[in-house]
Amino acid sequence: MTANTVDLSPDDNSVVTLEVADEVVAPEKVKSPKGNSAKTSSAPVPAPKRGFFRRLWKAVKVLLGLALVALVAGAIYLGIPELNDRVLNPLSDNTARLSAVTDDVAASEATLAELDTAIVGLDARVAELAAAEAVVPDRLLSLENGLADVVETQAQFDDRMASIESAIAGHTRQIDTLDELQATLSADVAAGSAELATQVTTLQVMELLSRARLFLYQANYGLAEQDVVAARALIDTDTAAGEEVALRLDRVIDGLPERPVTAADDLDIAWQLLLSPSVVSGE
């Protein structure tokens, strides 16, 4: 506030000092020293020119502030969509892409870990194959030796089978001869040749059982059974020895073809029992 001194000169020549601010100050009543009331001056005190310019500047500043606020508000209002389009949306997209890339990287790392594990397994498998390949020559040599042994065994088996077939042929010829001899002797039984006929029948049974044994060696169980049945028909069961031989031959027939080993044992026992002189003759 600026203090201005105004000289009021009434009749008593008194001086009154008024404080004048930037605004117009209402006049005060001034009492004279003598106690007489003095009339209040109603004339307005003009404000200095600098107070007007100050108020004008304040108004301009207020207007500028309002304009600035309006400008900022308009910029915000108009710039939010642009901000979304140019900054926020691309930022969100980039964040999503970054997350996807992170997931892809994690998946790739997991795949690489699986591949590493698979490679380790393949390396172990390759090592095993290499070790197996190292022993292949030895195994091939062993197989070649085994094959040579098999070939040799097969040759021996072929020779044995040839011998068996030759023996079967020989027994067959003998059986045929005995059949012819038995047919010849049958007519002479009444003339006292019964003992000779019994011996011929015994030889015929032994030849049939011998050929049946050879058929068992060949696993030809059908022909073996046929010869055993034929021999069984020639056995005289009226004697104890003949009944025992017939029982063994019945076991041979029952055991073929399911139990060839047992049948071969019974056939051998029957062969031994044939040595009894009363098996076929019935004496």
Residue pairs with C-beta under 8 A, 6 or more apart in sequence:
1 19
1 20
1 21
1 22
2 20
2 21
2 22
2 48
3 17
3 19
3 20
4 18
4 19
4 20
4 45
5 15
5 17
5 18
6 16
6 17
6 18
6 45
7 15
7 16
8 14
8 15
8 16
8 30
8 38
8 41
10 32
10 38
12 32
12 33
12 34
12 36
14 30
14 32
14 33
14 38
16 28
16 30
18 25
18 27
18 28
18 45
19 25
20 45
22 47
22 48
22 51
22 54
23 47
23 51
24 44
24 45
24 46
24 47
25 45
27 40
27 41
27 42
27 43
27 45
28 40
29 37
29 38
29 40
30 38
30 40
31 37
31 38
32 38
161 218
164 214
164 217
164 218
167 210
167 214
168 211
168 214
168 215
171 207
171 210
171 211
171 214
172 211
174 203
174 207
175 204
175 207
175 208
175 211
178 200
178 203
178 204
178 207
179 204
181 200
182 197
182 200
182 201
182 204
185 193
185 196
185 197
185 200
186 197
188 197
189 197
194 281
195 281
198 280
198 281
198 282
201 234
201 280
201 281
202 274
202 279
202 280
202 281
204 231
204 234
205 231
205 234
205 235
205 274
205 280
206 271
206 274
208 227
208 228
208 230
208 231
208 234
209 227
209 228
209 231
209 267
209 270
209 271
209 274
210 271
211 227
212 223
212 224
212 225
212 227
212 228
212 231
212 252
212 267
213 224
213 264
213 267
213 268
213 271
215 221
215 223
215 224
215 227
216 224
216 260
216 263
216 264
216 267
219 260
221 256
221 257
221 260
222 257
224 256
224 263
225 252
225 253
225 256
225 257
228 249
228 252
228 253
228 256
228 267
229 253
231 249
232 246
232 249
232 250
232 253
234 280
235 242
235 245
235 246
235 249
235 279
235 280
236 242
236 279
236 280
236 281
236 282
237 243
237 246
238 282
239 278
239 279
239 282
239 283
241 273
241 276
241 278
241 279
242 278
242 279
242 280
242 282
244 273
245 270
245 273
245 274
245 279
248 266
248 267
248 269
248 270
248 273
249 266
249 267
249 270
251 262
251 263
251 266
252 263
252 266
252 267
252 270
255 262
255 263
255 266
256 263
273 279
274 280
277 283
